Amino acid sequence: MQNRLKSKVLWVSLASAIITFLINAGLIDTGMSETATQGVNILLTLLVTFGIVNNPTNGDGF
């Protein structure tokens, strides 16, 4: 667990998940068009996915 808490990937993933939730809940107004907001959501979702599949205990992964 200590390795995960020290992982930058975990913290980026967690921040991305929180920001995605706040944008989708309407609490953060991006001020962008719907298409741009969808692009941001896709990027944030990819960051969350990378955080889920990350294995900091294995030196071969990211």
Phi, psi and omega in degrees: 000325180299320180297322180294319181292335178273351185283126176295328180297320178300314184290324175294319179297315180295316178297320179296319179296318180293316180296319178299316179299314182294322177294314182291332178280351179084010181278340175241121176264116182284341181070015181250169177293166180299322180295317179294321178296320176296322177297318177297317179299320178296314179299314180295322178295321176297320178297320177296317180299316178298325178292327180287319183275355180290139177232094184290346180281344179257121183292347182280335184274188179259000000 
